[in-house]
């Protein structure tokens, strides 16, 4: 007979043996089973793709985790082809707008863009870029009957056709700026990605100067001369064209200028500020974005821009709006590989201002004496009693003499571009780009101008030719514009450009450290 104490002991022993068998079975199963990867915790909002924004809103940063400071170097080759038709206003034109085709314009430019991006802090980068123009050439080929449309004064053509510019090359500008990612979707999934950037652009090479065939060169010849604006006959010799300006006083209209010609130059001769802002939002494999940009330019003193006095005008200001999206159809996160496509539409407004137009070289190197003669910048009271009543204002021979330089006042217009880029990120440290763009630029006038600018002086003595009325009862119309050339800016004689087409293609590579 078993006692109660002995029965309890037997039951406990059985339970212990059963538990020991279970623990041993689990241990053996773990030893013989293949190893499995640990499952790391994952945010519900974290996408299963590369953790960085689209290329257009991506900012190189620093001190973000164990990576230290990021540094990217980009090398990109780009080629542009531009085509347009040059027209001129003529009273006998058969078209509805009073313009007749004059010439076909073509421009071909190849450039090498160098760019470095250095991370400064979280989503903050320093950007330095240096566009180098390898080759840039402009050509004008005449249309049938173009000879009758070239005159400035009767029988005095402004330029000849065909006409070509020199082949320009050199550093276009030095750009230094910053990009700041104010918001980053990958830091806060509830927010979009917002980038703002600013860049200062400095002209570090020779500003562009108008060049054309040397005097005596046959049409289409290759001999070029970049004459001084004051060299009326473009022979490289100053002190000519002596003219009587006051009783008993004669001066040379050309004055003194450095001997010889000038270099063609390649930069715009301006200091510029570029501003931009872009916002994007990632939806799995698609990241749409929109952006705004503006470019402001101020002319440098060593350029041919006229920035002081009546008729002065700054270079045009540009403002643009972009809408696009980046598609990332394939990614391998573990190997940092990605294939993406970026499509973008951009509309840009170009304000009115002095600019290097399609006729810059042709007009700036004109050999027409009536066009190249200077206008005096200011006027003084007429002290001759015999003519004072009819002409109360005469030129001041001691004032600045304003010569044509090829820069003209260009009408405000718009341009519209469609752009497509493919990017292959081959690994963690390199990616390659291939892209193209098509741009349409609205037709616009190239040689705007007013003989009498609004808001001129009230004194008759300073009004020059900007007077109306009979002797003794004259009133001022405005301030005389010494840059006004009736040969090209008077209504009925202006030049314009039709809708222009520009095709861009580029290929580039970026190394990322």
MOFENBEL-V612006 format. One record per pair of residues at least 24 apart in sequence whose C-alpha atoms are under 10 Angstrom apart, sorted by the first residue. I is the first residue (numbers start at 1). J is the second residue. Records with the same first field share a line. If there is no record, write none. Layout:
I=J + J
This chain:
43=189
45=186 + 188 + 189 + 190
46=186 + 188 + 189 + 284
47=186 + 189 + 282 + 283 + 284 + 285
48=284 + 285 + 331 + 332 + 333
49=284 + 285 + 328 + 330 + 331 + 332 + 333 + 334 + 336 + 338
50=186 + 328 + 331 + 332 + 333 + 334 + 335 + 336 + 337 + 338
51=185 + 186 + 187 + 333 + 336
52=184 + 185 + 186 + 187 + 193 + 282
53=184 + 185 + 186 + 192 + 193 + 280 + 281 + 282 + 287 + 326
54=193 + 280 + 281 + 282 + 286 + 287 + 288 + 289 + 325 + 326 + 327 + 328 + 340 + 341 + 342
55=287 + 326 + 340 + 341 + 342 + 423
56=195 + 278 + 279 + 280 + 289 + 290 + 291 + 324 + 325 + 326 + 342
57=179 + 180 + 181 + 184 + 193 + 194 + 195 + 196 + 277 + 278 + 279 + 280 + 281 + 289 + 291
58=123 + 179 + 180 + 181 + 184 + 193 + 194 + 195
59=117 + 118 + 119 + 122 + 123 + 124 + 125 + 126 + 178 + 179 + 180 + 181 + 184 + 195 + 196
60=117 + 118 + 119 + 120 + 121 + 122 + 123 + 124 + 125 + 126 + 127 + 179 + 180 + 181 + 512
61=117 + 118 + 119 + 120 + 121 + 122 + 123 + 124 + 125 + 126 + 179 + 180 + 181
62=118 + 119 + 120 + 121 + 122 + 123 + 124 + 125
63=119 + 120 + 121 + 122 + 123
64=119 + 121 + 122 + 123
65=122
67=513
68=119 + 120 + 121 + 513
69=118 + 119 + 120 + 121 + 122 + 513
70=117 + 118 + 119 + 120 + 121 + 125 + 512 + 513
71=116 + 117 + 118 + 119 + 120 + 125 + 126 + 511 + 512 + 513
72=115 + 116 + 117 + 118 + 119 + 127 + 429 + 430 + 510 + 511 + 512 + 513
73=114 + 115 + 116 + 117 + 118 + 128 + 129 + 430 + 509 + 510 + 511 + 512 + 513
74=113 + 114 + 115 + 116 + 117 + 129 + 430 + 431 + 432 + 508 + 509 + 510 + 511 + 512
75=112 + 113 + 114 + 115 + 116 + 131 + 432 + 507 + 508 + 509 + 510 + 511
76=111 + 112 + 113 + 114 + 115 + 131 + 432 + 433 + 434 + 506 + 507 + 508 + 509 + 510
77=110 + 111 + 112 + 113 + 114 + 131 + 132 + 134 + 434 + 505 + 506 + 507 + 508 + 509
78=109 + 110 + 111 + 112 + 113 + 133 + 134 + 434 + 435 + 436 + 504 + 505 + 506 + 507 + 508
79=108 + 109 + 110 + 111 + 112 + 133 + 134 + 135 + 136 + 436 + 503 + 504 + 505 + 506 + 507
80=107 + 108 + 109 + 110 + 111 + 136 + 436 + 437 + 438 + 502 + 503 + 504 + 505 + 506
81=106 + 107 + 108 + 109 + 110 + 438 + 501 + 502 + 503 + 504 + 505
82=106 + 107 + 108 + 109 + 138 + 438 + 439 + 440 + 500 + 501 + 502 + 503 + 504
83=107 + 108 + 139 + 440 + 498 + 499 + 500 + 501 + 502 + 503
84=140 + 358 + 441 + 443 + 497 + 498 + 499 + 500 + 501 + 502
85=140 + 141 + 143 + 358 + 443 + 496 + 497 + 498 + 499 + 500
86=140 + 141 + 142 + 143 + 358 + 359 + 443 + 445 + 446 + 495 + 496 + 497 + 498 + 499 + 500
87=146 + 149 + 443 + 445 + 446 + 494 + 495 + 496 + 497 + 498
88=146 + 149 + 150 + 445 + 446 + 488 + 492 + 493 + 494 + 495 + 496 + 497
89=149 + 445 + 488 + 490 + 491 + 492 + 493 + 494 + 495 + 496
90=149 + 491 + 492 + 493 + 494 + 495
91=491 + 492 + 493
92=492
98=492
99=492 + 493 + 494 + 495 + 496
100=143 + 145 + 146 + 149 + 495 + 496
101=142 + 143 + 144 + 145 + 146 + 149 + 495 + 496 + 497 + 498
102=140 + 141 + 142 + 143 + 144 + 145 + 146 + 147 + 148 + 149 + 150 + 161 + 495 + 496 + 497
103=139 + 140 + 141 + 142 + 143 + 144 + 145 + 146 + 149 + 161 + 162 + 163 + 497
104=139 + 140 + 141 + 142 + 143 + 162 + 497 + 498
105=138 + 139 + 140 + 141 + 142 + 163 + 164 + 358 + 359 + 497 + 498 + 500
106=137 + 138 + 139 + 140 + 141 + 164 + 358 + 500 + 501 + 502
107=136 + 137 + 138 + 139 + 140 + 164 + 165 + 358 + 502
108=135 + 136 + 137 + 138 + 139 + 167 + 502 + 503
109=133 + 134 + 135 + 136 + 137 + 138 + 167 + 168 + 169 + 504
110=134 + 135 + 136 + 137 + 169 + 504 + 505 + 506
111=135 + 136 + 169 + 170 + 171 + 172 + 506
112=171 + 506 + 508
113=171 + 172 + 508
114=508
115=175 + 176 + 510
116=176 + 510 + 511 + 512
117=177 + 178 + 179 + 512
118=178 + 513
119=178 + 179
120=178 + 180
121=180
122=180 + 181 + 182
123=179 + 180 + 181 + 182 + 183 + 184 + 195
124=178 + 179 + 180 + 181 + 182 + 195 + 196 + 197
125=177 + 178 + 179 + 180 + 181 + 197
126=176 + 177 + 178 + 179 + 180 + 197 + 199
127=175 + 176 + 177 + 178 + 179 + 197 + 198 + 199
128=174 + 175 + 176 + 177 + 178 + 199 + 200 + 201
129=173 + 174 + 175 + 176 + 177 + 199 + 201
130=171 + 172 + 173 + 174 + 175 + 176 + 201
131=170 + 171 + 172 + 173 + 174 + 175
132=169 + 170 + 171 + 172 + 173 + 174 + 266 + 267
133=168 + 169 + 170 + 171 + 172 + 173 + 266 + 267
134=167 + 168 + 169 + 170 + 171 + 172
135=166 + 167 + 168 + 169 + 170 + 266
136=165 + 166 + 167 + 168 + 169 + 170 + 266
137=164 + 165 + 166 + 167 + 168 + 169
138=163 + 164 + 165 + 166 + 167 + 168 + 358 + 359 + 360 + 361 + 362
139=163 + 164 + 165 + 166 + 220 + 358 + 359 + 361 + 362
140=164 + 165 + 220 + 358 + 359 + 362
141=220
149=493
150=487 + 488 + 493
151=368 + 487 + 488 + 493
152=368 + 369 + 370 + 371 + 485 + 486 + 487 + 488 + 493
153=368 + 369 + 370 + 371 + 486 + 487
155=368
156=367 + 368 + 369 + 370 + 371
157=366 + 367 + 368 + 369 + 371
158=362 + 363 + 364 + 365 + 366 + 367 + 368 + 369 + 370 + 371 + 372 + 487 + 488
159=212 + 213 + 219 + 361 + 362 + 363 + 364 + 365 + 366 + 367 + 368
160=212 + 213 + 218 + 219 + 220 + 362 + 366 + 367
161=219 + 220 + 362
162=219 + 220 + 221
163=212 + 213 + 219 + 220 + 221 + 222 + 359 + 361 + 362
164=211 + 212 + 213 + 219 + 220 + 221 + 222 + 224 + 361 + 362
165=210 + 211 + 212 + 213 + 222 + 224 + 225 + 226 + 264 + 359 + 360 + 361 + 362 + 365
166=210 + 211 + 212 + 213 + 222 + 223 + 224 + 225 + 226 + 263 + 264 + 265 + 361
167=264 + 265 + 266
168=208 + 263 + 264 + 265 + 266 + 267
169=264 + 265 + 266 + 267
170=204 + 205 + 206 + 265 + 266 + 267
171=203 + 204 + 205 + 206 + 265 + 266 + 267
172=201 + 202 + 203 + 204 + 205 + 206 + 207 + 265 + 266 + 267 + 268 + 269
173=200 + 201 + 202 + 203 + 204 + 205 + 266 + 267 + 268 + 269 + 270 + 271 + 272
174=199 + 200 + 201 + 202 + 203 + 204 + 205 + 271
175=199 + 200 + 201 + 202 + 203 + 271 + 272 + 273 + 274
176=200 + 201 + 202 + 273
177=201 + 273 + 274 + 275
179=276 + 277
180=277
181=277 + 278 + 279
182=279
183=279 + 280
184=279 + 280 + 281
185=280 + 281 + 282
186=282
189=281 + 282
190=281
191=280 + 281
192=279 + 280 + 281 + 282 + 289
193=278 + 279 + 280 + 281 + 282 + 289
194=277 + 278 + 279 + 280 + 281 + 289 + 291
195=276 + 277 + 278 + 279 + 280 + 291
196=275 + 276 + 277 + 278 + 279 + 291 + 292 + 293
197=274 + 275 + 276 + 277 + 278 + 293
198=273 + 274 + 275 + 276 + 277 + 293 + 294 + 295
199=272 + 273 + 274 + 275 + 276 + 295
200=271 + 272 + 273 + 274 + 275 + 295 + 296 + 297
201=270 + 271 + 272 + 273 + 274 + 295 + 296 + 297
202=267 + 268 + 269 + 270 + 271 + 272 + 273 + 300
203=266 + 267 + 268 + 269 + 270 + 271 + 272 + 299 + 300
204=266 + 267 + 268 + 269 + 270 + 271
205=265 + 266 + 267 + 268 + 269
206=262 + 263 + 264 + 265 + 266 + 267 + 268 + 269 + 302 + 303
207=263 + 264 + 265 + 266 + 267 + 268 + 269 + 270 + 300 + 302 + 303 + 304
208=262 + 263 + 264 + 265 + 266 + 267 + 268 + 269 + 303 + 304 + 356 + 360 + 361
209=262 + 263 + 264 + 265 + 266 + 267 + 268 + 269 + 303 + 304 + 356 + 360 + 361 + 364 + 365 + 405 + 406 + 407
210=262 + 263 + 264 + 265 + 304 + 356 + 359 + 360 + 361 + 362 + 363 + 364 + 365 + 366 + 404 + 405 + 406 + 407
211=261 + 262 + 263 + 264 + 265 + 360 + 361 + 362 + 363 + 364 + 365 + 366 + 405 + 406
212=264 + 360 + 361 + 362 + 363 + 364 + 365 + 366 + 367
213=361 + 362 + 365 + 366 + 367
214=365 + 367
215=365 + 366 + 367
224=261 + 264 + 365
225=260 + 261 + 262 + 263 + 264 + 365
226=260 + 261 + 262 + 263 + 264 + 265 + 361 + 364 + 365
227=259 + 260 + 261 + 262 + 263 + 264 + 364 + 365 + 366 + 405
228=254 + 257 + 258 + 259 + 260 + 261 + 262 + 263 + 364 + 365 + 403 + 405
229=254 + 257 + 261 + 262 + 304 + 364 + 365 + 366 + 372 + 373 + 374 + 402 + 403 + 404 + 405 + 406
230=254 + 255 + 256 + 257 + 372 + 373 + 374 + 401 + 402 + 403 + 404 + 405
231=255 + 256 + 257 + 259 + 260 + 261 + 367 + 372 + 373 + 403
232=365 + 366 + 367 + 368 + 369 + 370 + 371 + 372 + 373 + 374 + 403 + 404
233=366 + 367 + 368 + 369 + 372 + 373
234=260 + 261 + 365 + 366 + 367 + 369 + 372
235=259 + 260 + 261
236=260 + 261 + 262
237=261
241=373
244=397
245=394 + 395 + 396 + 397
246=394 + 395 + 396 + 397
247=384
249=397
250=397
251=397 + 398
253=373 + 374 + 375 + 376 + 397 + 401
254=372 + 373 + 374 + 401 + 403
255=401
264=361
267=303
268=297 + 299 + 300 + 303 + 304 + 305 + 315 + 355 + 356
269=297 + 298 + 299 + 300 + 301 + 302 + 303 + 304 + 305
270=296 + 297 + 298 + 299 + 300 + 301 + 302 + 303 + 305 + 314 + 315
271=296 + 297 + 298 + 299 + 300
272=296 + 297 + 298 + 299 + 315 + 317
273=297 + 298
274=318 + 319
275=319
276=319 + 320 + 321
277=321
278=321 + 322 + 323
280=324 + 325 + 326
281=325
282=325 + 326 + 327
283=327
284=327 + 328 + 329
285=326 + 327 + 328 + 329 + 330 + 331 + 340
286=325 + 326 + 327 + 328 + 329 + 340 + 341 + 342
287=324 + 325 + 326 + 327 + 328 + 342
288=323 + 324 + 325 + 326 + 327 + 342 + 343 + 344
289=322 + 323 + 324 + 325 + 326 + 344
290=321 + 322 + 323 + 324 + 325 + 344 + 345 + 346
291=320 + 321 + 322 + 323 + 324 + 346
292=319 + 320 + 321 + 322 + 323 + 346 + 347 + 348
293=318 + 319 + 320 + 321 + 322 + 348
294=318 + 319 + 320 + 321 + 348 + 349
295=319 + 320 + 350
299=354
304=403 + 404 + 405 + 406 + 407
305=354 + 355 + 356 + 405 + 406 + 407 + 408
306=354 + 402 + 405 + 407 + 483
307=354
309=377 + 378 + 400 + 479 + 480 + 481 + 482 + 483
310=377 + 378 + 452 + 453 + 454 + 455 + 456 + 478 + 479 + 480 + 481 + 482 + 483 + 484
311=377 + 409 + 449 + 450 + 451 + 452 + 453 + 454 + 479 + 480 + 481 + 482 + 483 + 484
312=353 + 354 + 409 + 453 + 481 + 482 + 483
313=352 + 353 + 354 + 355 + 408 + 409
314=352 + 353 + 354 + 355 + 409
315=350 + 351 + 352 + 353 + 354 + 355 + 356 + 407 + 409 + 410
316=349 + 350 + 351 + 352 + 353 + 354 + 355 + 409 + 410 + 411 + 412
317=349 + 350 + 351 + 352 + 353 + 412
318=348 + 349 + 350 + 351 + 352 + 412 + 413 + 414
319=347 + 348 + 349 + 350 + 351 + 414
320=346 + 347 + 348 + 349 + 350 + 414 + 415 + 416
321=345 + 346 + 347 + 348 + 349 + 416
322=346 + 347 + 348 + 416 + 417 + 418
323=347 + 418
324=418 + 419 + 420
326=420 + 421 + 422
327=422
328=422 + 423
330=424
331=425
332=427
333=427 + 428
334=427 + 428
335=425 + 426 + 427 + 428
336=425 + 426 + 427 + 428 + 429 + 430
337=424 + 425 + 426 + 427 + 428 + 429 + 430 + 431
338=423 + 424 + 425 + 426 + 427 + 428 + 431
339=422 + 423 + 424 + 425 + 426 + 431 + 432
340=421 + 422 + 423 + 424 + 425 + 433
341=420 + 421 + 422 + 423 + 424 + 433 + 434 + 435
342=419 + 420 + 421 + 422 + 423 + 435
343=418 + 419 + 420 + 421 + 422 + 435 + 437
344=417 + 418 + 419 + 420 + 421 + 437
345=416 + 417 + 418 + 419 + 420 + 437 + 438 + 439
346=415 + 416 + 417 + 418 + 419 + 439
347=414 + 415 + 416 + 417 + 418 + 439 + 440 + 441
348=413 + 414 + 415 + 416 + 417 + 441
349=412 + 413 + 414 + 415 + 416 + 441
350=410 + 411 + 412 + 413 + 414 + 415 + 441
351=410 + 411 + 412 + 413 + 414
352=409 + 410 + 411 + 412 + 413 + 445 + 448
353=407 + 408 + 409 + 410 + 411 + 412 + 448
354=406 + 407 + 408 + 409 + 410 + 411 + 446 + 447 + 448
355=406 + 407 + 408 + 409 + 410 + 411 + 446
356=406 + 407 + 408 + 409 + 410 + 446
357=406 + 407 + 408 + 409 + 410 + 445 + 446 + 447 + 496 + 497
358=406 + 446 + 496 + 497
359=406 + 407 + 408 + 446 + 447 + 495 + 496 + 497
360=405 + 406 + 407 + 408 + 446
361=405 + 406 + 407
362=406
363=404 + 405 + 406 + 407 + 408 + 488
364=403 + 404 + 405 + 406 + 407 + 408
365=404 + 405 + 406
366=404 + 405 + 406
370=485 + 487
371=403 + 404 + 485 + 486 + 487 + 488
372=402 + 403 + 404 + 405 + 485
373=401 + 402 + 403 + 404
374=400 + 401 + 402 + 403 + 404 + 482 + 483 + 485
375=399 + 400 + 401 + 402 + 403 + 404 + 480 + 481 + 482 + 483 + 484 + 485
376=400 + 401 + 402 + 403 + 480 + 481 + 482 + 483
377=401 + 402 + 480 + 481 + 482 + 483
378=461 + 462 + 463 + 464 + 479 + 480 + 481 + 482
379=460 + 461 + 462 + 463 + 464 + 465 + 480
380=459 + 460 + 461 + 462 + 463 + 464
381=459 + 460 + 461 + 462 + 463 + 464
382=460 + 461 + 462 + 464
388=461 + 471 + 472
389=470 + 471 + 472 + 473 + 474
390=469 + 470 + 471 + 472 + 473 + 474
391=460 + 461 + 464 + 465 + 467 + 471 + 472 + 474
392=459 + 460 + 461 + 462 + 463 + 464 + 465 + 467 + 471 + 472 + 474
393=459 + 460 + 461 + 462 + 463 + 464 + 465 + 466 + 467
394=461 + 462 + 463 + 464 + 465
395=461 + 462 + 463 + 464 + 465
396=462 + 464
400=482
401=482 + 483
402=481 + 482 + 483 + 484
403=482 + 483 + 485
404=482 + 483 + 484 + 485
405=483
406=447
407=446 + 447 + 483
408=445 + 446 + 447 + 448 + 449 + 483 + 484 + 485 + 488 + 489
409=445 + 446 + 447 + 448 + 449 + 483 + 484 + 489
410=444 + 445 + 446 + 447 + 448 + 449 + 496
411=443 + 444 + 445 + 446 + 447 + 448 + 449 + 496
412=442 + 443 + 444 + 445 + 446
413=441 + 442 + 443 + 444 + 445
414=440 + 441 + 442 + 443 + 444
415=439 + 440 + 441 + 442 + 443 + 499 + 500 + 501
416=440 + 441 + 442 + 501
417=441 + 501 + 502 + 503
418=503
419=504 + 505
420=505
421=505 + 506 + 507
422=507
423=507 + 508 + 509
424=509
425=509 + 510
427=512
428=511 + 512 + 513
429=510 + 511 + 512 + 513
430=509 + 510 + 511 + 512 + 513
431=508 + 509 + 510 + 511 + 512
432=507 + 508 + 509 + 510 + 511
433=506 + 507 + 508 + 509 + 510
434=505 + 506 + 507 + 508 + 509
435=504 + 505 + 506 + 507 + 508
436=503 + 504 + 505 + 506 + 507
437=502 + 503 + 504 + 505 + 506
438=501 + 502 + 503 + 504 + 505
439=500 + 501 + 502 + 503 + 504
440=499 + 500 + 501 + 502 + 503
441=497 + 498 + 499 + 500 + 501 + 502
442=497 + 498 + 499 + 500 + 501
443=496 + 497 + 498 + 499 + 500
444=495 + 496 + 497 + 498 + 499 + 500
445=489 + 494 + 495 + 496 + 497 + 498
446=488 + 489 + 494 + 495 + 496 + 497
447=484 + 485 + 486 + 487 + 488 + 489 + 490 + 491 + 493 + 494 + 495 + 496
448=484 + 485 + 488 + 489 + 490 + 491 + 494 + 495 + 496
449=481 + 483 + 484 + 485 + 486 + 488 + 489 + 490 + 491 + 494
450=478 + 479 + 480 + 481 + 482 + 483 + 484 + 485 + 486 + 489 + 490 + 491
451=477 + 478 + 479 + 480 + 481 + 482 + 483 + 484 + 485 + 486 + 489 + 490
452=476 + 477 + 478 + 479 + 480 + 481 + 482 + 484
453=477 + 478 + 479 + 480 + 481 + 484
454=478 + 479 + 480 + 481
455=479
456=480 + 481
